């Protein structure tokens, strides 16, 4: 006899019959009837009409019947709120039952009934159950608080349940602790600002103790909670890591991955010289490998996370390449992920193996996978220079197979290889040209055309080849059209005599017959360049292209650091921060890796930064000795501002924008002599907006032309500590651009040359926008003034103090390090004026904890003077009010990284002290904003 | 946490839904169906599917999709592990996990699911505890229940729920006390054309069946514990003791459980117990191809290789195959192009082989891809890694239990490229 009998119906009508049975006197019949109801419910049939009859069955000693009725109630109470009240009494009574199972069941079920009227009655029983003597009831009640919070958050706060829940973290029973943590984490998720899970060394200790004893699921909750904690020093981090590592051997993969998250995060704080650091690295590899032998779904999630881990710490899995080899019956989503990780792990040591595998994959059945495998060969060539030759020959082998999609894919990657190693593998061009006719995908066609254009002088029939493409010009995709236009112009510049007709044809096709603005614009530019100054045209079009590098597919370091904090979560599967996809845009707290701090580190003053030891290890930024020229080149390429990354990324996208790349490098080469309007959009996105708003401000007459306040130069690097080089400087902000004004003085007895500068990662991503230009060698006792333009697109790392900037300067003698504090007002952007309504809303929106109040003493200025002085430094007054004789100024400002700071400034006539209240979502900046205010107002 | 669960059969019908929070409309599964359509095979449906308001995480087991709906940031592994636990529980309760069985026991299924999660938080997932809360259906119990009117819902708090050994119930009694351990190893390997090993690794488990009275405390030691450097334990194993002495010490759960799983990776030399000699040739012009494979033993420590089956997905161009095996039976499905050969036991004196011709599509060029050969086999009384149990001792109880250790090696994903 099975439950399928519950689905049989009779002619009379199911509901009618059930009703009769539910009201039967016989217990057994009643129970069977409720079972039938539940069975209908599970398959999605609507049985809500039976509500009163089912609820009538609730008063019973039979636990199974009770549970069944509860199941029904949970499903339908919402649709029948008035009827649901009928059940309240039974619940309240059950909460007093001597059997803990029944007490727990009652409180658990009540929480699931999402009806406001019922929740009111729930409070008292819940309060009792939270303090119940039986841990089973307490742990159930803990979860119930989270349920209730979801229905009525205010009620939970008013009733003080949150505090009771916090107390449960210290409960003697580990399951209760785990459930309390889970409930608090869930509540905290909807209130990101509230400090519900107040983690301190004591509570951490309790959690770690509970971790060993609670269920696997509880361990996940506790580990995830631990990951949010920031240990105060490396010793604490290490002791937590030691207590978490046993979790790596757990059978539950979610526990393992959560433990990996905690370890990866806290590892950041450990010094690399520590023995323990090495031990930890070794311990991390086996559990990650084990995850790959699990079911495919688990493998997939694990692989996405491993992808992040190998980018952050490649050393962990560098010997484990083989486990990522693809089995032919892996699901496709696992195959593609494995392939990606194989490329990331590829190195000179294992490249032969990897290539052999990739070649094998290129003969598989699945088209998507084969394509990706071919691409992977190209990426290996770009990543491991020594293997390039072998990769190219592998690709040629594959082209010989004549499998259409393999050939096309191979041509696309060979183009990338040409861009990485120009003038090295051109001998293969002939083979490529043989396959010209079989190319039918735009990307492959575009790649082939690029190759023909780029090496036109070496291909005898380049003009014929390109002409053959030109016939169907209008049927091609934009990508191909653009490429064809550029390629023919290149050809013309290389062989002007034979191809005049061709170039005219393509220019007229692009400019006169095309509707595509991109194509038209590019056509016109070429046309004008060619007609006015062919030499310039040559310089632009045939300019040397920046090399592409393998880093284009890496996740940006700041994002990577954030994602490491989200290992094991959905964010790690999508490789996006939760703020990018979490439902409803509920404020998501950005997580960041803890900075590395030593426990015995003293608060060193910035001026006295030790010159001997570098502030933070930067192995490849400034090598101590070596080829100076090479060093300088490295330094120039260091800050991610110039052309290469941009051009490389566009190459990655397939559309090789040669014009953009060409212009870039041209402008870069000639030191910004070209019109700045073109230079700015090409190299940096951000300043355009501010530049434009500057113009508007100027026209409306509000702007203060003088720019923001500039502090006098201070000595940053005394000559004594830098072998005779003295550096003093200050920061300025003028019309949207920040610069560092430096004075370099040579107090040594020898000539100084080869200057270069580099910044460490800092809180706002300040980085030099141009190399340090010291044109003539600096003779003894001579000094030179330089203004170094800065931008804010560098790597970001939170510094302590926030405005600390660590700088390395090198010359022909040595490398010197110093750190300085920059005034925050150089980061106030020109479009920092907030709309009035916006201001009000934002002010209310920011929680009061984030408000900070400061006194600015001895500043006898009127409201107008204050306002105009601040305006000069991009602090905008939005409104002014006079309250009881005091002037209140409401001001806003925006930092370069988009953080808004709202200010209220109170000025009492006759009192030289001003009161400044600052509100900001990132309260740690307030202190520095206040300092900036003080500096601006007092000067 | 986990919001809802939908069970979907391979023809795309939702045959069960369970909500732990508010009800999520089943229309959310439409996104799943879309993904299912895009994926050519059920196995290729991506495990994580985003929808505008929810995320769908699914596993495919026993021809059923278990689709969990979540709304907030939840560790996906947590959800997937939980779904596996659901599948295991069903199997444990009903013997098999299939659509008809779930439909037949829909009320029990519903009760069990309700016990497993509360508000999306796992509540009781240990089958020991669940079985105390809700008794699995047996024919006897159904009969008894109908006569006496008693129920299959336990009304006592499960004893293990809150003790320090939540995996074991108290008051266990057996007349025959016995503890059996199976050391089972699976070899995953990829062998290339020339017969050399590209990767090989061993996934081992120790499954236990322990029926002991009272609260026994067991220790299990190995002759060569060095092999076990990558292990995952059942929560009952005392980790500290393992770390310091390399001895497994534990109070076992009652009944069947997996004590430990381990991984012996490619770095250590993995012995490959079989080899496959193959010669598969397509010729460009001819519409006939030649096919020959031979299977033979290699490094088996003198044990017999049994239960050998060879399967291979032939290229699309192969229309039919006419083959003769020296032993066993073979089939070729001209629709799926799947060749399978049930070899049986390998006799080292007379190696099994399968020879013949393939008829190819006339006029078509030779296939691009080479077929991969999949191998299944079993070797009794051998753990290929060489792992050996030294001794098993019991403390805490007075009686003498029967003890037994069994070894077995199987092929996992064992592939030979041609």
Interface residues (C-beta under 8 A of the other chain):
Chain A: X1 X2 X3 X4 X6 X7 X27 X28 X31 X35 X38 X39 X42 X43 X44 X62 X63 X64 X65 X67 X68 X71 X75 X78 X99 X100 X101 X102 X108 X111 X112 X114 X134 X135 X136 X140 X143 X144 X146 X147 X150 X173 X175 X179 X182 X183 X186 X189 X213 X215 X216 X217 X220 X224 X246 X249 X250 X251 X252 X253 X254 X256 X257 X258 X286 X287 X289 X290 X293 X295 X296 X297 X298 X300 X301 X302 X319 X320 X322 X323 X325 X327 X328 X329 X331 X332 X333 X353 X356 X357 X360 X363 X364 X365 X401 X403 X568 X569 X570 X571 X573 X574 X578 X581 X582 X583
Chain B: X1 X14 X15 X16 X17 X18 X19 X20 X21 X22 X23 X26 X39 X43 X44 X46 X47 X48 X50 X53 X55 X57 X58 X59 X71 X72 X73 X74 X75 X76 X77 X78 X80 X81 X82 X84 X103 X104 X105 X106 X107 X108 X109 X110 X111 X114 X118 X119 X121 X122 X125 X142 X146 X149 X151 X152 X153 X154 X155 X156 X157 X161 X162 X164 X166 X188 X190 X192 X198 X199 X201 X203 X229 X230 X231 X232 X233 X234 X235 X239 X240 X243 X258 X261 X263 X265 X266 X267 X313 X315 X368 X369 X370 X372 X374 X413 X415 X417
